[in-house]
Structure formats: C-alpha cells, structure tokens
Amino acid sequence: MLPRELICSVDAEHRFDARTLQATCTVDGAPLLVGYPPFAIDRAQLAGRPWTMWRYHEALPIDAAEEPVSLGEGATPLLAAERLARDIGLDAPLYVKDEAQNPTASFKSRGMSAAVTCARRLGASALVAPSAGNAGGALAAYGARAGLPVTVFLPADTPTSLVDECVRFGATVELVDGLIDAAGKRAIAHAASTGAFNVATLREPYRIEGKKTMAYELVEQLGAVPAAIVYPTGGGTGLIGMWKAFDELEGIGWIGSERPRMLCVQAEGCAPIVRAYERGADAAERWDDARTAAWGLRVPSALGDRLMLRAIRASGGTAIAVPEGDIMTGTRALRTREGIDASEEGGACVAALRTLCARGMSFGGSVVLFNTGSALKYA
C-alpha cells in the first residue's frame, strides 16, 4: 500500500485508508483529499525527467516504480500575452497557461490520468463519470489506455462533438435529461449497481492530485509564484488542487509563504460560487436554470463549494461572473490577438480580467490566465 492517506477536507480528524476505492466523508459528505508524509523534490534533478506532469511523482499518489496511465499529459506551455495585456489595460505581465495542448485537448487529461492510474491499482474493473463534456472524453481516452470499460453520463443537450469524442474512444454514453448534477445522480446509481469506479468531480480524491500539477508547473516555468491566477470555475478541481499544491510547494522549499490571488470566473447564467462569495456564505446554493455556452462552466452545484470559497477568500482573491457576449469577445481575443486555440472557458477569463482592470484592480506582479480547452471541442 502507498504511504498515503485520505483526509477529510473539512475536518482533519476524519481519516480514511488509502485503499478506499472512492468515498466522501462518512460524517458530513465533504470531499476527501490525499495527504502525504514529508517528501522532497530536488529541482536540479527535474531536468533529466520526462516533461509530463508525472515528473513530480513524489507529490502524486504513485510509487516511483509504478507506470502511470499516461498519454503525455501536462507540461503545457506558459505563453506571454503582451498584446492582449495592452488591449485589456493590464498593468502587469500576462501569461496564458494553454491547457488545450493536453492529449485530450483540455486540462481534464491531468485529473483523469491520476484518477485512472489509482483506480487501476486499486482493482477497478470499470469506470464511470458524469460530464459536461471534456471530462467524459478524457475519461474515455484514459480508460481505453488502461484497458478498462468506461460509461459516461452526459446532459442530453451536450454538443455532438463532445458526445462523439467519448464514443470515439470506446465509451458507452447515456444522455440524461437535465444538467450535470442529474447526470451525476445517474453515475452514482450506476457505480452502486455495477461496482464501477466513479470518477465524478470530488467523488474520489485523485483527480485533484492530477490537476494540482498545474501549480507545480507554474512555479517551475515562472521561477516564482504569480501574483494572480484567473481560473474558469465549474466543479473547481483545478482551483482546489492548485491551492493545495502551493502549500505543498512551500513545504518542500520551492516557495515561501506567498500565494497568488485566486480569481474565480463563472458565467452570469450559472454563477453559484460568485453568488455565495458575494453573500459572504460558506457554501453555495444550487443555481436554477443554469445557462451558458461555456459548457465547462455549466455546473449548477459543486461538491467542492466550501473548498473553493475558502481558497478564494484566504488568497485575497475574488469571484466574478461575466455575460455571455463578453465570453465570446474574450474567446475571439485569445484566438485573433494571440493565436491561442481558446475555448469559451478561456474567453470567460479574458472577459473577467478586462472587467477587473476596468474596475481599477492592480496586481503588482505576473498574472496567469488559464485556457482550459481547445476551440475544437465545441466545433
């Protein structure tokens, strides 16, 4: 067994054995996070390692000798965006972390690589997840790589391109009336009746571990902690994972106590985290009648709401919702001004940053904006 344990994210006294296939806290239903004994990563040795997210294997739930289920995920470019920074009036260096260059054309590759690696080791015979789109395609690909059958539950109005991606990689797809939370209920029932490993967002602890490597890469690529991270937020695994990673990075001596301001971006038609942040609430209520063309942001309720709100506030960040028209304008700006194959989620981040600059927000250091997927995902 790996020297790892699962720790309830809300109450550290609730601990679970790492052999647990998947779970949330049995006391309050909170997500579980992976805890690690003290570890070190010698930055001088990284140069000789493959340029994938698994170069940080000491910080991941894997033994050094174990072969991960990998398609070469991670190691995405950090692109300077000087023209875009001038356009939106940003008085600081702007970078775009382009997650579209992952194997399945979105940041979901990271989380699914880690989740499927752990599921296979723990003896899973099949995999299941709900998805707004990108996660389903990634799970289908990594399930195929691991030789495990995959079932994906998708909202019935999911773009055909995203449905076809799941099918292309051999997954069984079922369309569900409603949004991703309705698909999530179907996935839970499927897992209970078949024994499939449910890799739904924060229903297992390993996707966060893959997503957190984005923070490790940022520090390695920048040589420092950015002043702010502008992040499109649906289920929130990336935001939660990076916030967790910065504590780990301080623990291994790569950084000090400095932290980036976490800027959570949602669409005006589906903004449960923004509403909870503005109300000063500790948890987010479900958003009724969620609507947005940025499919990854159409998450009306998120299991990690408390963790996201904590990270945003602890970092001195903020949460902002942007109109649909501004999302499309931001998407076009990334494509035409910087040549970046941007999805609508990336465009939402541009729109949010433009609004924050217009309101007079100053950053005092580098700003990193995340483009989380390829434009071709919605083609």
MOZIGI-V287420 format. One record per residue. N is the residue number from 1. RES is the residue in three letters. SS is DSSP state (H for helix, E for strand, C for the rest). NEAR is the number of other C-alpha atoms within 8 Angstrom. Layout:
n->N res->RES ss->SS near->NEAR
n->N res->RES ss->SS near->NEAR
This chain:
n->1 res->MET ss->C near->4
n->2 res->LEU ss->C near->7
n->3 res->PRO ss->C near->6
n->4 res->ARG ss->E near->10
n->5 res->GLU ss->E near->11
n->6 res->LEU ss->E near->13
n->7 res->ILE ss->E near->14
n->8 res->CYS ss->E near->16
n->9 res->SER ss->C near->10
n->10 res->VAL ss->C near->6
n->11 res->ASP ss->C near->7
n->12 res->ALA ss->C near->8
n->13 res->GLU ss->C near->6
n->14 res->HIS ss->C near->8
n->15 res->ARG ss->E near->9
n->16 res->PHE ss->E near->9
n->17 res->ASP ss->E near->7
n->18 res->ALA ss->C near->10
n->19 res->ARG ss->C near->6
n->20 res->THR ss->C near->7
n->21 res->LEU ss->C near->10
n->22 res->GLN ss->C near->9
n->23 res->ALA ss->C near->10
n->24 res->THR ss->C near->12
n->25 res->CYS ss->C near->11
n->26 res->THR ss->C near->6
n->27 res->VAL ss->C near->4
n->28 res->ASP ss->C near->5
n->29 res->GLY ss->C near->7
n->30 res->ALA ss->C near->11
n->31 res->PRO ss->C near->16
n->32 res->LEU ss->E near->14
n->33 res->LEU ss->E near->11
n->34 res->VAL ss->E near->12
n->35 res->GLY ss->E near->8
n->36 res->TYR ss->E near->9
n->37 res->PRO ss->C near->6
n->38 res->PRO ss->C near->4
n->39 res->PHE ss->C near->8
n->40 res->ALA ss->C near->6
n->41 res->ILE ss->C near->7
n->42 res->ASP ss->C near->6
n->43 res->ARG ss->H near->6
n->44 res->ALA ss->H near->5
n->45 res->GLN ss->H near->7
n->46 res->LEU ss->H near->8
n->47 res->ALA ss->H near->6
n->48 res->GLY ss->H near->5
n->49 res->ARG ss->C near->7
n->50 res->PRO ss->C near->6
n->51 res->TRP ss->C near->8
n->52 res->THR ss->C near->9
n->53 res->MET ss->H near->14
n->54 res->TRP ss->H near->9
n->55 res->ARG ss->H near->9
n->56 res->TYR ss->H near->10
n->57 res->HIS ss->H near->11
n->58 res->GLU ss->H near->11
n->59 res->ALA ss->H near->7
n->60 res->LEU ss->C near->9
n->61 res->PRO ss->C near->13
n->62 res->ILE ss->C near->10
n->63 res->ASP ss->C near->8
n->64 res->ALA ss->C near->6
n->65 res->ALA ss->C near->4
n->66 res->GLU ss->C near->6
n->67 res->GLU ss->C near->4
n->68 res->PRO ss->C near->9
n->69 res->VAL ss->C near->11
n->70 res->SER ss->C near->8
n->71 res->LEU ss->C near->8
n->72 res->GLY ss->C near->8
n->73 res->GLU ss->C near->12
n->74 res->GLY ss->C near->13
n->75 res->ALA ss->C near->8
n->76 res->THR ss->C near->9
n->77 res->PRO ss->C near->8
n->78 res->LEU ss->E near->10
n->79 res->LEU ss->E near->8
n->80 res->ALA ss->E near->8
n->81 res->ALA ss->C near->11
n->82 res->GLU ss->H near->8
n->83 res->ARG ss->H near->8
n->84 res->LEU ss->H near->12
n->85 res->ALA ss->H near->13
n->86 res->ARG ss->H near->9
n->87 res->ASP ss->H near->7
n->88 res->ILE ss->H near->9
n->89 res->GLY ss->C near->9
n->90 res->LEU ss->C near->11
n->91 res->ASP ss->C near->8
n->92 res->ALA ss->C near->10
n->93 res->PRO ss->C near->12
n->94 res->LEU ss->E near->14
n->95 res->TYR ss->E near->12
n->96 res->VAL ss->E near->12
n->97 res->LYS ss->E near->12
n->98 res->ASP ss->E near->14
n->99 res->GLU ss->H near->16
n->100 res->ALA ss->H near->14
n->101 res->GLN ss->H near->12
n->102 res->ASN ss->C near->13
n->103 res->PRO ss->C near->9
n->104 res->THR ss->C near->11
n->105 res->ALA ss->C near->12
n->106 res->SER ss->E near->14
n->107 res->PHE ss->C near->12
n->108 res->LYS ss->H near->11
n->109 res->SER ss->H near->16
n->110 res->ARG ss->H near->14
n->111 res->GLY ss->H near->14
n->112 res->MET ss->H near->14
n->113 res->SER ss->H near->16
n->114 res->ALA ss->H near->15
n->115 res->ALA ss->H near->14
n->116 res->VAL ss->H near->13
n->117 res->THR ss->H near->11
n->118 res->CYS ss->H near->11
n->119 res->ALA ss->H near->11
n->120 res->ARG ss->H near->10
n->121 res->ARG ss->H near->7
n->122 res->LEU ss->C near->8
n->123 res->GLY ss->C near->6
n->124 res->ALA ss->C near->11
n->125 res->SER ss->C near->10
n->126 res->ALA ss->E near->10
n->127 res->LEU ss->E near->14
n->128 res->VAL ss->E near->16
n->129 res->ALA ss->E near->14
n->130 res->PRO ss->E near->14
n->131 res->SER ss->E near->15
n->132 res->ALA ss->C near->15
n->133 res->GLY ss->C near->13
n->134 res->ASN ss->H near->12
n->135 res->ALA ss->H near->11
n->136 res->GLY ss->H near->15
n->137 res->GLY ss->H near->14
n->138 res->ALA ss->H near->13
n->139 res->LEU ss->H near->13
n->140 res->ALA ss->H near->16
n->141 res->ALA ss->H near->11
n->142 res->TYR ss->H near->14
n->143 res->GLY ss->H near->13
n->144 res->ALA ss->H near->12
n->145 res->ARG ss->H near->10
n->146 res->ALA ss->H near->10
n->147 res->GLY ss->C near->6
n->148 res->LEU ss->C near->10
n->149 res->PRO ss->E near->11
n->150 res->VAL ss->E near->14
n->151 res->THR ss->E near->12
n->152 res->VAL ss->E near->16
n->153 res->PHE ss->E near->17
n->154 res->LEU ss->E near->17
n->155 res->PRO ss->E near->15
n->156 res->ALA ss->C near->8
n->157 res->ASP ss->C near->4
n->158 res->THR ss->C near->11
n->159 res->PRO ss->C near->8
n->160 res->THR ss->H near->6
n->161 res->SER ss->H near->9
n->162 res->LEU ss->H near->13
n->163 res->VAL ss->H near->13
n->164 res->ASP ss->H near->8
n->165 res->GLU ss->H near->9
n->166 res->CYS ss->H near->17
n->167 res->VAL ss->H near->11
n->168 res->ARG ss->H near->7
n->169 res->PHE ss->C near->10
n->170 res->GLY ss->C near->10
n->171 res->ALA ss->C near->12
n->172 res->THR ss->E near->9
n->173 res->VAL ss->E near->11
n->174 res->GLU ss->E near->8
n->175 res->LEU ss->E near->8
n->176 res->VAL ss->E near->11
n->177 res->ASP ss->C near->7
n->178 res->GLY ss->C near->9
n->179 res->LEU ss->C near->12
n->180 res->ILE ss->H near->14
n->181 res->ASP ss->H near->10
n->182 res->ALA ss->H near->11
n->183 res->ALA ss->H near->15
n->184 res->GLY ss->H near->13
n->185 res->LYS ss->H near->8
n->186 res->ARG ss->H near->10
n->187 res->ALA ss->H near->15
n->188 res->ILE ss->H near->9
n->189 res->ALA ss->H near->8
n->190 res->HIS ss->H near->11
n->191 res->ALA ss->H near->12
n->192 res->ALA ss->H near->8
n->193 res->SER ss->H near->6
n->194 res->THR ss->H near->6
n->195 res->GLY ss->C near->9
n->196 res->ALA ss->C near->12
n->197 res->PHE ss->E near->13
n->198 res->ASN ss->E near->13
n->199 res->VAL ss->C near->12
n->200 res->ALA ss->C near->12
n->201 res->THR ss->C near->9
n->202 res->LEU ss->C near->14
n->203 res->ARG ss->C near->11
n->204 res->GLU ss->C near->16
n->205 res->PRO ss->C near->14
n->206 res->TYR ss->H near->13
n->207 res->ARG ss->H near->17
n->208 res->ILE ss->H near->14
n->209 res->GLU ss->H near->14
n->210 res->GLY ss->H near->15
n->211 res->LYS ss->H near->15
n->212 res->LYS ss->C near->15
n->213 res->THR ss->H near->15
n->214 res->MET ss->H near->10
n->215 res->ALA ss->H near->10
n->216 res->TYR ss->H near->12
n->217 res->GLU ss->H near->10
n->218 res->LEU ss->H near->13
n->219 res->VAL ss->H near->11
n->220 res->GLU ss->H near->8
n->221 res->GLN ss->H near->7
n->222 res->LEU ss->H near->8
n->223 res->GLY ss->C near->7
n->224 res->ALA ss->C near->8
n->225 res->VAL ss->C near->11
n->226 res->PRO ss->C near->14
n->227 res->ALA ss->C near->12
n->228 res->ALA ss->E near->14
n->229 res->ILE ss->E near->13
n->230 res->VAL ss->E near->14
n->231 res->TYR ss->E near->12
n->232 res->PRO ss->E near->14
n->233 res->THR ss->C near->11
n->234 res->GLY ss->C near->10
n->235 res->GLY ss->C near->11
n->236 res->GLY ss->C near->11
n->237 res->THR ss->H near->12
n->238 res->GLY ss->H near->10
n->239 res->LEU ss->H near->12
n->240 res->ILE ss->H near->14
n->241 res->GLY ss->H near->13
n->242 res->MET ss->H near->13
n->243 res->TRP ss->H near->10
n->244 res->LYS ss->H near->9
n->245 res->ALA ss->H near->12
n->246 res->PHE ss->H near->11
n->247 res->ASP ss->H near->8
n->248 res->GLU ss->H near->8
n->249 res->LEU ss->H near->11
n->250 res->GLU ss->H near->11
n->251 res->GLY ss->H near->7
n->252 res->ILE ss->C near->10
n->253 res->GLY ss->C near->7
n->254 res->TRP ss->C near->7
n->255 res->ILE ss->C near->10
n->256 res->GLY ss->C near->6
n->257 res->SER ss->C near->5
n->258 res->GLU ss->C near->6
n->259 res->ARG ss->C near->9
n->260 res->PRO ss->C near->10
n->261 res->ARG ss->E near->12
n->262 res->MET ss->E near->15
n->263 res->LEU ss->E near->13
n->264 res->CYS ss->E near->14
n->265 res->VAL ss->E near->16
n->266 res->GLN ss->E near->17
n->267 res->ALA ss->E near->15
n->268 res->GLU ss->C near->10
n->269 res->GLY ss->C near->9
n->270 res->CYS ss->E near->15
n->271 res->ALA ss->C near->12
n->272 res->PRO ss->H near->12
n->273 res->ILE ss->H near->12
n->274 res->VAL ss->H near->13
n->275 res->ARG ss->H near->9
n->276 res->ALA ss->H near->14
n->277 res->TYR ss->H near->12
n->278 res->GLU ss->H near->8
n->279 res->ARG ss->H near->6
n->280 res->GLY ss->C near->6
n->281 res->ALA ss->C near->8
n->282 res->ASP ss->C near->9
n->283 res->ALA ss->C near->8
n->284 res->ALA ss->C near->13
n->285 res->GLU ss->C near->7
n->286 res->ARG ss->C near->7
n->287 res->TRP ss->C near->10
n->288 res->ASP ss->C near->5
n->289 res->ASP ss->C near->5
n->290 res->ALA ss->C near->10
n->291 res->ARG ss->C near->7
n->292 res->THR ss->C near->12
n->293 res->ALA ss->C near->6
n->294 res->ALA ss->C near->10
n->295 res->TRP ss->H near->9
n->296 res->GLY ss->H near->11
n->297 res->LEU ss->H near->14
n->298 res->ARG ss->C near->14
n->299 res->VAL ss->C near->14
n->300 res->PRO ss->C near->14
n->301 res->SER ss->C near->12
n->302 res->ALA ss->C near->10
n->303 res->LEU ss->C near->10
n->304 res->GLY ss->C near->13
n->305 res->ASP ss->H near->12
n->306 res->ARG ss->H near->10
n->307 res->LEU ss->H near->9
n->308 res->MET ss->H near->12
n->309 res->LEU ss->H near->13
n->310 res->ARG ss->H near->9
n->311 res->ALA ss->H near->12
n->312 res->ILE ss->H near->15
n->313 res->ARG ss->H near->9
n->314 res->ALA ss->H near->7
n->315 res->SER ss->C near->10
n->316 res->GLY ss->C near->8
n->317 res->GLY ss->C near->12
n->318 res->THR ss->E near->11
n->319 res->ALA ss->E near->13
n->320 res->ILE ss->E near->10
n->321 res->ALA ss->E near->11
n->322 res->VAL ss->E near->13
n->323 res->PRO ss->C near->9
n->324 res->GLU ss->H near->11
n->325 res->GLY ss->H near->6
n->326 res->ASP ss->H near->11
n->327 res->ILE ss->H near->17
n->328 res->MET ss->H near->11
n->329 res->THR ss->H near->10
n->330 res->GLY ss->H near->15
n->331 res->THR ss->H near->16
n->332 res->ARG ss->H near->11
n->333 res->ALA ss->H near->12
n->334 res->LEU ss->H near->16
n->335 res->ARG ss->H near->11
n->336 res->THR ss->H near->8
n->337 res->ARG ss->H near->9
n->338 res->GLU ss->H near->10
n->339 res->GLY ss->C near->7
n->340 res->ILE ss->C near->8
n->341 res->ASP ss->C near->11
n->342 res->ALA ss->C near->17
n->343 res->SER ss->C near->16
n->344 res->GLU ss->H near->13
n->345 res->GLU ss->H near->16
n->346 res->GLY ss->H near->17
n->347 res->GLY ss->H near->19
n->348 res->ALA ss->H near->18
n->349 res->CYS ss->H near->17
n->350 res->VAL ss->H near->14
n->351 res->ALA ss->H near->13
n->352 res->ALA ss->H near->12
n->353 res->LEU ss->H near->10
n->354 res->ARG ss->H near->11
n->355 res->THR ss->H near->8
n->356 res->LEU ss->H near->9
n->357 res->CYS ss->H near->12
n->358 res->ALA ss->H near->8
n->359 res->ARG ss->C near->6
n->360 res->GLY ss->C near->6
n->361 res->MET ss->C near->7
n->362 res->SER ss->C near->6
n->363 res->PHE ss->C near->10
n->364 res->GLY ss->C near->6
n->365 res->GLY ss->C near->9
n->366 res->SER ss->C near->12
n->367 res->VAL ss->E near->14
n->368 res->VAL ss->E near->12
n->369 res->LEU ss->E near->14
n->370 res->PHE ss->E near->14
n->371 res->ASN ss->E near->15
n->372 res->THR ss->C near->14
n->373 res->GLY ss->E near->17
n->374 res->SER ss->C near->13
n->375 res->ALA ss->H near->10
n->376 res->LEU ss->H near->7
n->377 res->LYS ss->H near->11
n->378 res->TYR ss->H near->8
n->379 res->ALA ss->C near->5
